[in-house]
Amino acid sequence: MEKVLILDFGSQYTMLIARRVREVNVYCEIHPYNMSIEEIKTFNPRAIILSGGPASVTAADAYNCDPEVFELGVPILGICYGLQLMAKMLGGEVEASDHREYGAANLVVDNDADLFAGCSDQDGIQSANLHHEGQVANGLRVWMSHGDRIKSIPPGFEIIGHTVNSAVAAMRDKSRGFFAVQFHPEVAHTPQGKNILANFLFKIAGCSGDWSMKNFIDQAVESIRNQVGNNNVILGLSGGVDSSVAAMLMHLAVGPQLTCIYVDNGLMRLNESESVARLFREKFRIKLRAIDASHHFLSELAGVTDPEKKRKVIGRVFIEIFEKEAKQIPGVKFLGQGTLYPDVIESVSFKGPSATIKSHHNVGGLPEKMDLELVEPLRELFKDEVREVGKELGMPEEVIWRQPFPGPGLGIRILGKITKDRLAILQKADAIVTSEIDAWDSKREVWQYFAVLLPVRSVGVMGDERTYDYTIAVRAVKSVDGMTADYADLPHSLLSKISNRIINEVRGVNRVVYDISSKPPATVEWE
């Protein structure tokens, strides 16, 4: 399989590069910038992309890749920091600029033979805006984010694009297949960015673009069979798209050797546990152990109000129950998990394995305690790619498009104490929110929506009687990946219907409010 290697120098956009590459059906992986040359040769990349980064290549402790990267004979594309690094390491000069560029810029294309072939800005930058030193050329809108500039290009290079503030906004050494751009083609603010990346991958690197989800499934099934052999596997099933697709893949590969364990912590959405159990037992015919541990969880959570303590209690109790159930299954040597590629990337910093950004629940945890080997068939995929796998496997829409749901469940959507009565209130209110937005949002434009029970009671009037009941907050956001999110501008008529239904149908609630904060500064979840 042809592979593209992305060396990460710490840019906040590195994951977007990978997404754009995969969108044109080319497989790629992100690795730290200091990946050894031996590992790179073993990886055997068809092409290499050097990402952007927050540092300056002129700093004493600047991040450098192995110089032999430029001697491998494979095409290389440098982006932002990658352009400056390529210039510095190959004999050019980089210096701090008096005119930093952040945000939108107009790129003058000096040569559109390869990297910019077929790229034209359909949104109409006027040629009058593209005058630079008396020249008028093809113009593209691009997104800049840099403070340094190229003072002189390396031997063998030529300039193929510039802006008013960057004399070298794009350059190439065509004979060696080295190309570099100062802007970020991976972001949406560079409208032709995907085409620029495609030109590099297909016209310059010669990629075939034959990586597909069907190919992935075939490879994943073979890999699981080779790894597991005749041993048994367990998988912690949540009912979400990640664990469900992982379970389907493993069942396809090893059949009855897989046992899924579903722990009902009592903090799930209304009727969700029954739905998950029925789906996997009756439709998918996958071996499932469903454990109702709701009383145990609620007992352990009694009186706990701090969000972090809630998470720790729920995590600890889950592991205790999961371990107990797993020990009852003979011959288990493997633990299946629905780890995704963003989980892996976020758990290993661009500085290398020694500096972790965070410890993700899918990347660490149970295996250390249970001495089981991990099976993670989805660890190479992004969320949208997992959904594509689910479609290929024939999974129902309600599973493929299930909303993201926090590990602690409704425990962090009940602010304050968690009790059986308050949980019942939230479950009913959340079911109304979900059903109404589901019915309205046929195009699935809203990414996530749910109810939150606030620890606030207020005075109300119902049927000439005074009430003093709880407040429900409705949260609905639009997002691509959850990293940033805007609140969804729901119609007033829809909000009014949701409010009326909650107040009329859910005892204990007399007020409904709508959360209109975005992420950042707020988060999607309230706790």
Buried (B, 14 or more C-beta within 10 A) or exposed (E): EBBBBBBBBBBBBBBBBBBBBBBBBBBBBBBBBBBEBEEBEEBEBBBBBBBBBEBBBBEEEBBBBBEEBBEBEBBBBBBBBBBBBBBBBBEBEBEEBEEEBEEEBBBBBBBBEBBBBEBBBEEEBEEEEBEBEEEEBBBBBBBBBBEBBBBBBBEEBEBBBBBBBBBBBBBBBBEBBBBBBBBBBBBEBBBBBBBBBBBBBBBBBEBEEEBEBEEBBEBBBEBBBEBBEEEBBBBBBBBBBBBBBBBBBBBBBBEEBBBBBBBBBBBBBBEBBEBBBEBBBEEBEBBBBBBEBBEBBBEBBEEBBEBEEBBEBBBEBBBBBBEEBBEEBEEBBBBBBBBBBBBBBBBBBBBEEEEBEEEBBBBEBBBEEBEBEBBBBBBBBBBEBBBBBBEBBEBEEEBBEBBBBBBBBBBBBBBEEBBEEBBBBBBBBBBBBBEBBBEBBEEEEBBBBBBBBBEBBEEBEEEEEEBEBBBBBBBBBBBEBBEEBEBBEBEEEBBEBBBEBBBEEBEBBBBBBBBEBBBEEBEBBBB
